[in-house]
Amino acid sequence: MVDAHRTFVIVGGGLAGSKAAAALRAEGFTGRVILIGDERDHPYERPPLSKGYLTGSDDRNSVFVHAPAWYAGADIELHLGQTVVGLDRAGKSLRLGDGTRVQYDSLLLATGAEPRRLEVPGTGLAGVHHLRRLAHADRLRGRLAALGQENGHLVIAGAGWVGLEVAAAARSYGAEVTVVEPEATPLHSAVGPEMGAVFADLHQEHGVRFHFGARLTEIVGQDGMVHSVRTDDADEHPAHDVLAAVGAAPRTALAESAGLELAPGPGGGIAVDAALRTSDPDIYAAGDVAAVTYESAAWAAATLAGGEDGAAGQRPLRVEHWANALNSGPAAARSMLGGDVNYDRVPYFFSDQYDVGMEYSGYAPPGTYDQVVCRGDMAKREFVAFWLRDGRVLAGMNVNIWDVAAPLQELIRSDLRVDPEALADPAVPLSSLTGSAEGAGKP
Protein backbone atom coordinates (compact mmCIF):
# COMPACT_ATOMS: atom_id res chain seq x y z
CA MET A 1 0.00 0.00 0.00
CA VAL A 2 1.46 3.35 -1.07
CA ASP A 3 1.46 6.16 1.46
CA ALA A 4 1.24 9.47 -0.40
CA HIS A 5 2.84 11.51 2.40
CA ARG A 6 6.09 11.73 0.40
CA THR A 7 6.76 11.67 -3.33
CA PHE A 8 10.08 10.79 -4.88
CA VAL A 9 10.40 11.54 -8.60
CA ILE A 10 13.01 10.10 -10.94
CA VAL A 11 13.63 11.78 -14.30
CA GLY A 12 15.26 9.35 -16.70
CA GLY A 13 13.98 5.96 -17.76
CA GLY A 14 17.30 4.16 -18.15
CA LEU A 15 19.22 1.71 -16.00
CA ALA A 16 20.14 4.24 -13.30
CA GLY A 17 16.57 5.47 -12.93
CA SER A 18 14.95 2.05 -12.88
CA LYS A 19 17.50 0.65 -10.44
CA ALA A 20 16.96 3.67 -8.19
CA ALA A 21 13.21 3.03 -8.20
CA ALA A 22 13.78 -0.63 -7.31
CA ALA A 23 16.17 0.33 -4.51
CA LEU A 24 13.66 2.74 -2.98
CA ARG A 25 11.16 -0.09 -2.63
CA ALA A 26 13.82 -2.56 -1.46
CA GLU A 27 14.86 -0.10 1.25
CA GLY A 28 11.27 0.08 2.50
CA PHE A 29 10.14 3.42 1.08
CA THR A 30 6.32 3.46 1.09
CA GLY A 31 5.69 6.83 -0.52
CA ARG A 32 4.94 7.54 -4.17
CA VAL A 33 7.67 6.72 -6.68
CA ILE A 34 7.23 8.37 -10.06
CA LEU A 35 9.55 7.41 -12.93
CA ILE A 36 9.49 9.67 -16.00
CA GLY A 37 11.17 8.64 -19.27
CA ASP A 38 11.12 10.30 -22.68
CA GLU A 39 11.18 6.98 -24.54
CA ARG A 40 8.11 4.84 -25.02
CA ASP A 41 10.03 1.64 -24.30
CA HIS A 42 10.30 0.43 -20.71
CA PRO A 43 13.72 1.01 -19.11
CA TYR A 44 16.45 -1.07 -20.73
CA GLU A 45 20.20 -1.64 -20.57
CA ARG A 46 22.32 0.01 -23.27
CA PRO A 47 25.40 -2.28 -23.64
CA PRO A 48 23.47 -4.88 -25.71
CA LEU A 49 22.61 -2.17 -28.24
CA SER A 50 26.17 -2.32 -29.60
CA LYS A 51 26.88 -5.90 -28.51
CA GLY A 52 24.58 -8.93 -28.26
CA TYR A 53 21.34 -7.39 -29.51
CA LEU A 54 23.05 -5.68 -32.44
CA THR A 55 24.81 -8.89 -33.51
CA GLY A 56 21.60 -10.90 -33.25
CA SER A 57 22.80 -13.22 -30.48
CA ASP A 58 20.38 -11.69 -27.93
CA ASP A 59 16.67 -11.12 -28.43
CA ARG A 60 14.95 -7.81 -27.87
CA ASN A 61 13.28 -8.74 -24.59
CA SER A 62 16.66 -9.49 -23.00
CA VAL A 63 17.60 -5.80 -22.87
CA PHE A 64 14.86 -4.69 -20.45
CA VAL A 65 15.78 -4.06 -16.81
CA HIS A 66 12.46 -5.39 -15.51
CA ALA A 67 9.45 -7.04 -17.09
CA PRO A 68 6.75 -4.43 -17.82
CA ALA A 69 4.46 -5.90 -15.16
CA TRP A 70 7.10 -5.41 -12.47
CA TYR A 71 6.50 -1.66 -12.25
CA ALA A 72 2.83 -1.94 -11.39
CA GLY A 73 3.62 -4.72 -8.93
CA ALA A 74 6.15 -2.47 -7.19
CA ASP A 75 3.79 0.54 -7.23
CA ILE A 76 6.11 2.50 -9.52
CA GLU A 77 4.16 5.15 -11.46
CA LEU A 78 5.54 5.17 -15.00
CA HIS A 79 5.27 8.15 -17.33
CA LEU A 80 6.78 6.89 -20.59
CA GLY A 81 7.18 8.97 -23.72
CA GLN A 82 7.13 12.15 -21.61
CA THR A 83 9.69 14.93 -21.70
CA VAL A 84 10.31 17.13 -18.66
CA VAL A 85 10.48 20.70 -19.93
CA GLY A 86 10.70 22.66 -16.69
CA LEU A 87 12.03 22.34 -13.14
CA ASP A 88 10.78 24.74 -10.47
CA ARG A 89 13.12 24.29 -7.51
CA ALA A 90 11.30 26.80 -5.30
CA GLY A 91 7.96 25.13 -5.88
CA LYS A 92 9.52 21.63 -5.99
CA SER A 93 7.67 20.72 -9.15
CA LEU A 94 8.28 19.53 -12.70
CA ARG A 95 6.43 20.51 -15.84
CA LEU A 96 5.99 17.83 -18.49
CA GLY A 97 5.71 18.38 -22.20
CA ASP A 98 1.95 17.77 -22.13
CA GLY A 99 1.50 20.47 -19.49
CA THR A 100 1.18 18.13 -16.51
CA ARG A 101 2.79 19.32 -13.27
CA VAL A 102 4.38 16.81 -10.92
CA GLN A 103 5.27 17.71 -7.32
CA TYR A 104 8.24 16.10 -5.55
CA ASP A 105 9.76 15.92 -2.12
CA SER A 106 13.03 14.52 -3.45
CA LEU A 107 14.12 14.42 -7.08
CA LEU A 108 16.65 12.25 -8.89
CA LEU A 109 18.00 13.36 -12.25
CA ALA A 110 19.14 10.35 -14.27
CA THR A 111 18.80 11.96 -17.67
CA GLY A 112 21.83 10.24 -19.17
CA ALA A 113 23.65 11.40 -22.28
CA GLU A 114 22.88 11.86 -25.95
CA PRO A 115 25.04 11.19 -29.02
CA ARG A 116 27.02 14.06 -30.40
CA ARG A 117 26.03 15.01 -33.93
CA LEU A 118 28.17 15.28 -37.01
CA GLU A 119 28.26 18.91 -38.07
CA VAL A 120 28.77 18.18 -41.77
CA PRO A 121 26.64 18.42 -44.92
CA GLY A 122 24.54 15.35 -45.68
CA THR A 123 23.49 14.26 -42.20
CA GLY A 124 19.83 14.38 -43.28
CA LEU A 125 20.28 11.64 -45.87
CA ALA A 126 18.66 8.25 -45.44
CA GLY A 127 21.27 5.87 -44.08
CA VAL A 128 22.86 8.14 -41.45
CA HIS A 129 22.69 6.57 -37.99
CA HIS A 130 23.36 7.25 -34.32
CA LEU A 131 23.35 4.56 -31.64
CA ARG A 132 22.07 5.45 -28.24
CA ARG A 133 18.50 4.21 -28.03
CA LEU A 134 16.75 0.91 -28.60
CA ALA A 135 14.99 2.33 -31.65
CA HIS A 136 18.42 3.21 -33.09
CA ALA A 137 19.61 -0.37 -32.56
CA ASP A 138 16.43 -1.79 -34.11
CA ARG A 139 17.07 0.20 -37.26
CA LEU A 140 20.82 -0.37 -37.40
CA ARG A 141 20.51 -4.12 -36.85
CA GLY A 142 18.31 -4.41 -39.92
CA ARG A 143 20.69 -2.31 -41.99
CA LEU A 144 23.77 -4.33 -40.98
CA ALA A 145 22.05 -7.54 -42.03
CA ALA A 146 21.12 -5.98 -45.39
CA LEU A 147 24.64 -4.64 -45.93
CA GLY A 148 26.04 -8.10 -45.29
CA GLN A 149 23.72 -9.66 -47.86
CA GLU A 150 24.42 -6.96 -50.46
CA ASN A 151 28.18 -6.55 -49.88
CA GLY A 152 27.38 -3.02 -48.76
CA HIS A 153 29.68 -0.48 -47.11
CA LEU A 154 29.33 1.04 -43.65
CA VAL A 155 31.47 4.07 -42.78
CA ILE A 156 31.87 4.78 -39.08
CA ALA A 157 32.93 8.24 -37.93
CA GLY A 158 34.85 7.69 -34.71
CA ALA A 159 36.95 4.81 -33.37
CA GLY A 160 35.73 4.85 -29.77
CA TRP A 161 34.09 1.96 -27.96
CA VAL A 162 30.73 2.25 -29.73
CA GLY A 163 32.37 2.68 -33.12
CA LEU A 164 34.55 -0.40 -32.68
CA GLU A 165 31.77 -2.57 -31.29
CA VAL A 166 29.53 -1.66 -34.22
CA ALA A 167 32.42 -2.35 -36.60
CA ALA A 168 32.74 -5.84 -35.11
CA ALA A 169 28.99 -6.41 -35.37
CA ALA A 170 28.94 -5.21 -38.98
CA ARG A 171 31.77 -7.56 -39.93
CA SER A 172 29.90 -10.44 -38.30
CA TYR A 173 27.12 -9.81 -40.84
CA GLY A 174 29.64 -9.59 -43.68
CA ALA A 175 29.38 -5.84 -44.30
CA GLU A 176 32.37 -3.86 -45.54
CA VAL A 177 33.53 -1.40 -42.87
CA THR A 178 35.68 1.73 -42.98
CA VAL A 179 36.37 3.68 -39.78
CA VAL A 180 37.40 7.35 -40.05
CA GLU A 181 39.27 8.57 -36.97
CA PRO A 182 41.23 11.83 -36.43
CA GLU A 183 43.71 10.25 -34.02
CA ALA A 184 46.51 7.85 -35.02
CA THR A 185 44.92 4.85 -33.27
CA PRO A 186 41.48 3.75 -32.09
CA LEU A 187 40.42 4.51 -28.51
CA HIS A 188 43.09 7.17 -28.19
CA SER A 189 41.35 9.17 -25.46
CA ALA A 190 40.40 6.02 -23.53
CA VAL A 191 43.49 3.80 -23.58
CA GLY A 192 46.16 5.83 -25.36
CA PRO A 193 48.20 4.90 -28.44
CA GLU A 194 49.93 1.89 -26.88
CA MET A 195 46.79 -0.15 -26.35
CA GLY A 196 44.94 1.56 -29.19
CA ALA A 197 47.36 -0.18 -31.56
CA VAL A 198 46.26 -3.54 -30.14
CA PHE A 199 42.65 -2.86 -31.10
CA ALA A 200 43.68 -1.53 -34.51
CA ASP A 201 45.43 -4.83 -35.23
CA LEU A 202 42.42 -6.79 -33.99
CA HIS A 203 40.00 -5.06 -36.33
CA GLN A 204 42.33 -5.04 -39.31
CA GLU A 205 42.70 -8.82 -38.94
CA HIS A 206 38.91 -9.00 -39.30
CA GLY A 207 38.86 -6.88 -42.44
CA VAL A 208 38.06 -3.42 -41.05
CA ARG A 209 39.74 -0.55 -42.90
CA PHE A 210 40.91 2.46 -40.88
CA HIS A 211 41.45 5.97 -42.18
CA PHE A 212 43.43 7.58 -39.37
CA GLY A 213 44.35 11.23 -39.08
CA ALA A 214 41.23 12.42 -40.87
CA ARG A 215 37.77 13.79 -40.15
CA LEU A 216 34.52 13.38 -42.04
CA THR A 217 33.67 16.62 -43.84
CA GLU A 218 30.73 15.61 -46.04
CA ILE A 219 28.26 12.80 -46.56
CA VAL A 220 27.51 12.64 -50.27
CA GLY A 221 24.05 11.58 -51.38
CA GLN A 222 22.39 10.20 -54.45
CA ASP A 223 18.59 10.16 -54.78
CA GLY A 224 18.31 11.01 -51.07
CA MET A 225 20.47 8.05 -50.00
CA VAL A 226 24.03 7.89 -48.71
CA HIS A 227 26.46 7.31 -51.59
CA SER A 228 29.92 8.12 -50.17
CA VAL A 229 31.78 10.20 -47.62
CA ARG A 230 34.55 12.76 -47.96
CA THR A 231 37.28 13.55 -45.48
CA ASP A 232 39.36 16.64 -44.76
CA ASP A 233 42.39 15.16 -46.53
CA ALA A 234 40.47 15.10 -49.84
CA ASP A 235 39.82 11.35 -49.73
CA GLU A 236 36.48 9.73 -50.58
CA HIS A 237 35.07 6.40 -49.39
CA PRO A 238 32.08 4.47 -50.76
CA ALA A 239 29.24 4.17 -48.26
CA HIS A 240 25.68 2.93 -48.16
CA ASP A 241 25.28 3.77 -44.47
CA VAL A 242 27.13 6.02 -42.03
CA LEU A 243 27.29 5.73 -38.25
CA ALA A 244 28.15 8.84 -36.24
CA ALA A 245 30.10 7.51 -33.23
CA VAL A 246 31.80 10.71 -32.11
CA GLY A 247 30.94 10.56 -28.44
CA ALA A 248 28.09 11.57 -26.17
CA ALA A 249 27.18 14.71 -24.25
CA PRO A 250 25.50 14.75 -20.82
CA ARG A 251 21.87 15.81 -20.89
CA THR A 252 22.16 18.73 -18.51
CA ALA A 253 19.71 21.21 -20.06
CA LEU A 254 17.06 20.70 -17.37
CA ALA A 255 19.58 21.05 -14.55
CA GLU A 256 21.23 24.06 -16.15
CA SER A 257 17.92 25.87 -16.69
CA ALA A 258 17.12 25.34 -13.01
CA GLY A 259 20.45 26.79 -11.91
CA LEU A 260 22.04 23.62 -10.58
CA GLU A 261 25.82 23.58 -10.45
CA LEU A 262 27.51 21.88 -13.40
CA ALA A 263 30.94 20.30 -13.43
CA PRO A 264 33.73 22.26 -15.15
CA GLY A 265 35.68 21.00 -18.14
CA PRO A 266 34.79 19.32 -21.43
CA GLY A 267 33.17 16.29 -19.78
CA GLY A 268 30.65 18.48 -17.98
CA GLY A 269 27.74 16.86 -16.22
CA ILE A 270 25.78 17.73 -13.09
CA ALA A 271 28.14 18.26 -10.15
CA VAL A 272 27.35 16.01 -7.19
CA ASP A 273 29.03 15.24 -3.90
CA ALA A 274 29.94 11.79 -2.61
CA ALA A 275 26.29 11.27 -1.58
CA LEU A 276 25.23 12.05 -5.18
CA ARG A 277 23.53 15.24 -3.98
CA THR A 278 23.51 18.26 -6.29
CA SER A 279 23.85 21.90 -5.25
CA ASP A 280 20.17 21.66 -4.26
CA PRO A 281 19.83 19.42 -1.16
CA ASP A 282 16.56 17.95 -2.42
CA ILE A 283 17.88 17.02 -5.87
CA TYR A 284 20.25 14.15 -6.67
CA ALA A 285 21.88 12.91 -9.87
CA ALA A 286 23.11 9.50 -11.00
CA GLY A 287 24.30 7.64 -14.07
CA ASP A 288 25.89 9.15 -17.16
CA VAL A 289 24.86 12.71 -16.31
CA ALA A 290 26.42 12.84 -12.83
CA ALA A 291 29.96 14.15 -12.29
CA VAL A 292 31.20 12.66 -9.01
CA THR A 293 34.21 13.98 -7.09
CA TYR A 294 36.57 11.05 -6.58
CA GLU A 295 39.25 11.37 -3.93
CA SER A 296 42.56 9.99 -5.17
CA ALA A 297 45.95 11.62 -4.94
CA ALA A 298 47.18 9.77 -8.02
CA TRP A 299 44.15 10.70 -10.12
CA ALA A 300 44.36 14.31 -9.02
CA ALA A 301 48.06 14.48 -9.93
CA ALA A 302 47.32 12.86 -13.27
CA THR A 303 44.42 15.22 -13.92
CA LEU A 304 46.52 18.30 -13.24
CA ALA A 305 49.34 16.91 -15.38
CA GLY A 306 46.87 16.51 -18.20
CA GLY A 307 46.00 20.19 -18.02
CA GLU A 308 42.56 19.74 -16.43
CA ASP A 309 41.12 21.68 -13.52
CA GLY A 310 41.08 20.00 -10.14
CA ALA A 311 42.09 20.40 -6.52
CA ALA A 312 44.65 18.13 -4.90
CA GLY A 313 43.02 14.82 -4.14
CA GLN A 314 39.80 15.62 -6.00
CA ARG A 315 38.60 15.34 -9.58
CA PRO A 316 34.97 15.49 -10.77
CA LEU A 317 34.57 12.60 -13.19
CA ARG A 318 31.63 11.55 -15.33
CA VAL A 319 31.53 7.85 -16.22
CA GLU A 320 29.38 6.75 -19.16
CA HIS A 321 28.93 3.05 -18.63
CA TRP A 322 26.62 0.34 -17.43
CA ALA A 323 28.40 -0.29 -14.12
CA ASN A 324 28.11 3.33 -13.06
CA ALA A 325 24.40 3.43 -13.86
CA LEU A 326 23.87 0.07 -12.15
CA ASN A 327 25.54 1.19 -8.92
CA SER A 328 24.93 4.93 -8.71
CA GLY A 329 21.16 4.67 -9.15
CA PRO A 330 20.66 2.57 -5.98
CA ALA A 331 23.27 4.65 -4.14
CA ALA A 332 21.33 7.81 -4.94
CA ALA A 333 18.13 6.15 -3.74
CA ARG A 334 19.70 5.32 -0.39
CA SER A 335 20.98 8.88 -0.14
CA MET A 336 17.49 10.25 -0.86
CA LEU A 337 16.26 8.14 2.06
CA GLY A 338 18.81 9.71 4.40
CA GLY A 339 21.37 6.93 4.29
CA ASP A 340 25.07 7.50 4.82
CA VAL A 341 26.32 7.20 1.24
CA ASN A 342 29.87 7.67 -0.01
CA TYR A 343 29.88 6.78 -3.70
CA ASP A 344 33.55 6.15 -4.43
CA ARG A 345 33.61 3.20 -6.84
CA VAL A 346 36.56 2.92 -9.17
CA PRO A 347 35.36 3.76 -12.70
CA TYR A 348 34.82 0.55 -14.67
CA PHE A 349 33.65 -0.48 -18.12
CA PHE A 350 33.81 -3.50 -20.40
CA SER A 351 33.73 -4.26 -24.10
CA ASP A 352 33.29 -7.30 -26.36
CA GLN A 353 34.72 -7.28 -29.89
CA TYR A 354 34.93 -10.50 -31.92
CA ASP A 355 36.54 -13.08 -29.61
CA VAL A 356 38.11 -10.44 -27.39
CA GLY A 357 36.55 -9.41 -24.10
CA MET A 358 38.03 -6.78 -21.83
CA GLU A 359 37.44 -4.92 -18.59
CA TYR A 360 38.93 -1.53 -17.82
CA SER A 361 39.19 -0.06 -14.33
CA GLY A 362 40.40 3.38 -13.32
CA TYR A 363 41.13 6.57 -15.22
CA ALA A 364 44.25 7.28 -17.30
CA PRO A 365 43.71 9.30 -20.50
CA PRO A 366 46.77 10.27 -22.58
CA GLY A 367 48.91 12.88 -20.88
CA THR A 368 48.15 11.63 -17.39
CA TYR A 369 50.42 8.54 -17.28
CA ASP A 370 54.15 8.10 -17.80
CA GLN A 371 54.39 4.33 -18.26
CA VAL A 372 52.40 1.37 -19.57
CA VAL A 373 53.28 -2.08 -18.23
CA CYS A 374 51.86 -5.37 -19.53
CA ARG A 375 51.79 -8.88 -18.12
CA GLY A 376 50.72 -11.92 -20.13
CA ASP A 377 50.71 -12.75 -23.82
CA MET A 378 49.85 -9.74 -25.99
CA ALA A 379 50.22 -11.77 -29.20
CA LYS A 380 47.40 -14.07 -28.03
CA ARG A 381 45.49 -11.09 -26.63
CA GLU A 382 45.53 -12.58 -23.14
CA PHE A 383 47.11 -9.95 -20.94
CA VAL A 384 46.66 -7.25 -18.33
CA ALA A 385 47.85 -3.69 -19.04
CA PHE A 386 48.61 -1.14 -16.33
CA TRP A 387 48.86 2.64 -16.71
CA LEU A 388 51.21 4.20 -14.16
CA ARG A 389 52.24 7.65 -13.00
CA ASP A 390 55.19 8.01 -10.62
CA GLY A 391 54.99 4.28 -9.95
CA ARG A 392 51.30 4.33 -8.96
CA VAL A 393 48.67 2.44 -10.94
CA LEU A 394 46.03 4.79 -12.36
CA ALA A 395 44.18 2.23 -14.45
CA GLY A 396 44.28 -1.36 -15.62
CA MET A 397 42.74 -3.37 -18.43
CA ASN A 398 42.38 -7.14 -18.43
CA VAL A 399 41.97 -8.65 -21.90
CA ASN A 400 40.61 -12.23 -22.10
CA ILE A 401 41.81 -12.76 -18.52
CA TRP A 402 39.09 -12.89 -15.90
CA ASP A 403 38.52 -12.64 -12.16
CA VAL A 404 41.18 -9.95 -11.71
CA ALA A 405 39.05 -6.81 -11.68
CA ALA A 406 38.67 -6.79 -7.88
CA PRO A 407 42.39 -6.98 -6.99
CA LEU A 408 43.14 -4.58 -9.84
CA GLN A 409 40.73 -2.02 -8.43
CA GLU A 410 42.18 -2.53 -4.95
CA LEU A 411 45.62 -1.76 -6.38
CA ILE A 412 44.33 1.40 -8.08
CA ARG A 413 42.55 2.54 -4.94
CA SER A 414 45.64 2.02 -2.77
CA ASP A 415 47.61 4.90 -4.38
CA LEU A 416 50.76 2.96 -3.47
CA ARG A 417 53.94 2.76 -5.51
CA VAL A 418 54.56 -0.65 -7.02
CA ASP A 419 57.46 -2.35 -8.72
CA PRO A 420 56.88 -2.39 -12.51
CA GLU A 421 58.72 -5.71 -12.77
CA ALA A 422 56.29 -7.25 -10.30
CA LEU A 423 53.38 -5.85 -12.30
CA ALA A 424 54.76 -7.45 -15.45
CA ASP A 425 55.28 -10.86 -13.83
CA PRO A 426 52.24 -13.18 -14.17
CA ALA A 427 53.62 -15.25 -11.29
CA VAL A 428 53.08 -12.37 -8.87
CA PRO A 429 49.42 -12.25 -7.74
CA LEU A 430 47.86 -8.83 -8.07
CA SER A 431 46.38 -9.23 -4.62
CA SER A 432 49.89 -9.39 -3.15
CA LEU A 433 51.03 -6.07 -4.59
CA THR A 434 49.16 -3.80 -2.21
CA GLY A 435 50.87 -5.51 0.70
CA SER A 436 54.31 -5.58 -0.94
CA ALA A 437 53.97 -1.99 -2.06
CA GLU A 438 53.42 -0.80 1.48
CA GLY A 439 57.05 -1.56 2.21
CA ALA A 440 58.13 1.16 -0.18
CA GLY A 441 56.06 3.71 1.69
CA LYS A 442 54.29 6.81 0.38
CA PRO A 443 56.07 10.15 0.02
Solvent accessible surface area in square Angstrom, and as a share of the most:
residue,aa,sasa,rsa
1,M,217,0.97
2,V,49,0.28
3,D,69,0.36
4,A,73,0.56
5,H,112,0.50
6,R,91,0.33
7,T,14,0.08
8,F,0,0.00
9,V,0,0.00
10,I,0,0.00
11,V,10,0.05
12,G,11,0.10
13,G,23,0.22
14,G,13,0.13
15,L,13,0.07
16,A,7,0.06
17,G,0,0.00
18,S,0,0.00
19,K,53,0.23
20,A,0,0.00
21,A,0,0.00
22,A,22,0.17
23,A,12,0.09
24,L,0,0.00
25,R,49,0.18
26,A,89,0.69
27,E,96,0.43
28,G,52,0.50
29,F,17,0.07
30,T,70,0.40
31,G,0,0.00
32,R,86,0.31
33,V,0,0.00
34,I,2,0.01
35,L,0,0.00
36,I,1,0.01
37,G,3,0.03
38,D,44,0.23
39,E,28,0.13
40,R,200,0.73
41,D,41,0.21
42,H,46,0.20
43,P,0,0.00
44,Y,5,0.02
45,E,47,0.21
46,R,74,0.27
47,P,20,0.13
48,P,25,0.16
49,L,4,0.02
50,S,10,0.07
51,K,26,0.11
52,G,13,0.13
53,Y,14,0.05
54,L,0,0.00
55,T,53,0.31
56,G,38,0.36
57,S,89,0.57
58,D,55,0.29
59,D,91,0.47
60,R,86,0.32
61,N,121,0.62
62,S,68,0.44
63,V,1,0.00
64,F,44,0.18
65,V,24,0.14
66,H,33,0.15
67,A,66,0.51
68,P,78,0.49
69,A,81,0.63
70,W,77,0.27
71,Y,3,0.01
72,A,81,0.63
73,G,69,0.66
74,A,19,0.15
75,D,65,0.34
76,I,9,0.05
77,E,59,0.26
78,L,48,0.24
79,H,54,0.24
80,L,44,0.22
81,G,27,0.26
82,Q,38,0.17
83,T,69,0.40
84,V,18,0.10
85,V,70,0.40
86,G,15,0.14
87,L,20,0.10
88,D,63,0.33
89,R,80,0.29
90,A,104,0.81
91,G,35,0.33
92,K,62,0.26
93,S,5,0.03
94,L,1,0.00
95,R,99,0.36
96,L,1,0.00
97,G,51,0.49
98,D,90,0.47
99,G,49,0.47
100,T,60,0.35
101,R,142,0.52
102,V,11,0.06
103,Q,108,0.48
104,Y,9,0.03
105,D,57,0.29
106,S,10,0.06
107,L,0,0.00
108,L,0,0.00
109,L,1,0.01
110,A,9,0.07
111,T,23,0.13
112,G,16,0.16
113,A,7,0.05
114,E,84,0.38
115,P,17,0.11
116,R,103,0.38
117,R,136,0.50
118,L,22,0.11
119,E,158,0.71
120,V,27,0.15
121,P,84,0.53
122,G,25,0.24
123,T,54,0.31
124,G,81,0.78
125,L,37,0.19
126,A,46,0.36
127,G,7,0.07
128,V,14,0.08
129,H,3,0.01
130,H,29,0.13
131,L,18,0.09
132,R,39,0.14
133,R,66,0.24
134,L,0,0.00
135,A,64,0.50
136,H,52,0.23
137,A,0,0.00
138,D,52,0.27
139,R,118,0.43
140,L,0,0.00
141,R,68,0.25
142,G,43,0.42
143,R,72,0.26
144,L,0,0.00
145,A,33,0.25
146,A,22,0.17
147,L,0,0.00
148,G,20,0.19
149,Q,156,0.69
150,E,119,0.53
151,N,96,0.49
152,G,2,0.02
153,H,39,0.17
154,L,0,0.00
155,V,1,0.00
156,I,0,0.00
157,A,5,0.04
158,G,7,0.07
159,A,2,0.01
160,G,29,0.28
161,W,51,0.18
162,V,62,0.35
163,G,0,0.00
164,L,0,0.00
165,E,8,0.03
166,V,0,0.00
167,A,0,0.00
168,A,9,0.07
169,A,0,0.00
170,A,0,0.00
171,R,64,0.23
172,S,79,0.51
173,Y,58,0.22
174,G,35,0.33
175,A,0,0.00
176,E,41,0.18
177,V,0,0.00
178,T,8,0.05
179,V,0,0.00
180,V,3,0.02
181,E,16,0.07
182,P,50,0.32
183,E,72,0.32
184,A,78,0.60
185,T,18,0.11
186,P,0,0.00
187,L,6,0.03
188,H,48,0.22
189,S,87,0.56
190,A,25,0.20
191,V,0,0.00
192,G,0,0.00
193,P,56,0.35
194,E,77,0.34
195,M,5,0.02
196,G,0,0.00
197,A,43,0.33
198,V,21,0.12
199,F,4,0.02
200,A,9,0.07
201,D,72,0.37
202,L,1,0.01
203,H,0,0.00
204,Q,91,0.40
205,E,119,0.53
206,H,68,0.30
207,G,31,0.30
208,V,5,0.03
209,R,108,0.39
210,F,32,0.13
211,H,26,0.11
212,F,60,0.25
213,G,55,0.53
214,A,1,0.01
215,R,148,0.54
216,L,14,0.07
217,T,56,0.32
218,E,53,0.24
219,I,4,0.02
220,V,28,0.16
221,G,36,0.35
222,Q,105,0.47
223,D,138,0.72
224,G,43,0.41
225,M,101,0.45
226,V,8,0.05
227,H,90,0.40
228,S,3,0.02
229,V,0,0.00
230,R,99,0.36
231,T,5,0.03
232,D,84,0.44
233,D,75,0.39
234,A,102,0.79
235,D,62,0.32
236,E,82,0.37
237,H,30,0.13
238,P,77,0.49
239,A,2,0.01
240,H,88,0.39
241,D,0,0.00
242,V,0,0.00
243,L,1,0.00
244,A,5,0.04
245,A,14,0.11
246,V,57,0.33
247,G,44,0.42
248,A,17,0.13
249,A,24,0.19
250,P,21,0.14
251,R,75,0.27
252,T,19,0.11
253,A,79,0.61
254,L,22,0.11
255,A,2,0.01
256,E,106,0.48
257,S,91,0.59
258,A,17,0.13
259,G,54,0.52
260,L,7,0.04
261,E,102,0.46
262,L,57,0.28
263,A,10,0.08
264,P,85,0.54
265,G,51,0.49
266,P,125,0.79
267,G,35,0.34
268,G,19,0.18
269,G,2,0.02
270,I,1,0.01
271,A,20,0.15
272,V,9,0.05
273,D,60,0.31
274,A,37,0.28
275,A,14,0.11
276,L,0,0.00
277,R,79,0.29
278,T,11,0.06
279,S,59,0.38
280,D,15,0.08
281,P,90,0.57
282,D,53,0.27
283,I,0,0.00
284,Y,14,0.05
285,A,0,0.00
286,A,0,0.00
287,G,2,0.02
288,D,18,0.09
289,V,0,0.00
290,A,2,0.01
291,A,2,0.02
292,V,4,0.02
293,T,40,0.23
294,Y,10,0.04
295,E,137,0.61
296,S,15,0.09
297,A,61,0.47
298,A,8,0.06
299,W,18,0.06
300,A,4,0.03
301,A,45,0.35
302,A,0,0.00
303,T,0,0.00
304,L,88,0.44
305,A,49,0.38
306,G,35,0.34
307,G,69,0.67
308,E,48,0.21
309,D,108,0.56
310,G,30,0.29
311,A,62,0.48
312,A,94,0.73
313,G,21,0.21
314,Q,75,0.33
315,R,39,0.14
316,P,37,0.23
317,L,15,0.07
318,R,36,0.13
319,V,15,0.09
320,E,68,0.30
321,H,35,0.16
322,W,72,0.25
323,A,11,0.08
324,N,14,0.07
325,A,11,0.09
326,L,48,0.24
327,N,33,0.17
328,S,1,0.01
329,G,0,0.00
330,P,23,0.15
331,A,3,0.03
332,A,0,0.00
333,A,0,0.00
334,R,97,0.35
335,S,4,0.02
336,M,8,0.03
337,L,55,0.28
338,G,68,0.65
339,G,38,0.36
340,D,152,0.79
341,V,22,0.13
342,N,100,0.51
343,Y,12,0.05
344,D,64,0.33
345,R,128,0.47
346,V,8,0.04
347,P,12,0.08
348,Y,39,0.15
349,F,31,0.13
350,F,47,0.20
351,S,1,0.01
352,D,71,0.37
353,Q,2,0.01
354,Y,60,0.23
355,D,113,0.59
356,V,7,0.04
357,G,7,0.06
358,M,3,0.01
359,E,28,0.13
360,Y,6,0.02
361,S,1,0.00
362,G,4,0.04
363,Y,35,0.13
364,A,2,0.02
365,P,25,0.16
366,P,42,0.27
367,G,52,0.50
368,T,1,0.00
369,Y,30,0.11
370,D,87,0.45
371,Q,74,0.33
372,V,38,0.22
373,V,14,0.08
374,C,36,0.22
375,R,20,0.07
376,G,46,0.44
377,D,53,0.28
378,M,77,0.34
379,A,96,0.74
380,K,142,0.60
381,R,39,0.14
382,E,81,0.36
383,F,0,0.00
384,V,3,0.01
385,A,0,0.00
386,F,0,0.00
387,W,0,0.00
388,L,0,0.00
389,R,58,0.21
390,D,75,0.39
391,G,19,0.18
392,R,34,0.12
393,V,3,0.02
394,L,0,0.00
395,A,0,0.00
396,G,0,0.00
397,M,0,0.00
398,N,0,0.00
399,V,2,0.01
400,N,41,0.21
401,I,52,0.26
402,W,128,0.45
403,D,139,0.72
404,V,27,0.16
405,A,20,0.15
406,A,78,0.60
407,P,30,0.19
408,L,0,0.00
409,Q,40,0.18
410,E,90,0.40
411,L,2,0.01
412,I,3,0.02
413,R,121,0.44
414,S,30,0.19
415,D,15,0.08
416,L,19,0.10
417,R,95,0.35
418,V,13,0.08
419,D,78,0.40
420,P,47,0.30
421,E,138,0.62
422,A,21,0.16
423,L,0,0.00
424,A,41,0.32
425,D,55,0.29
426,P,92,0.58
427,A,85,0.66
428,V,38,0.22
429,P,81,0.51
430,L,12,0.06
431,S,72,0.47
432,S,47,0.31
433,L,4,0.02
434,T,18,0.10
435,G,48,0.46
436,S,75,0.48
437,A,6,0.04
438,E,114,0.51
439,G,75,0.72
440,A,77,0.60
441,G,33,0.31
442,K,111,0.47
443,P,125,0.79
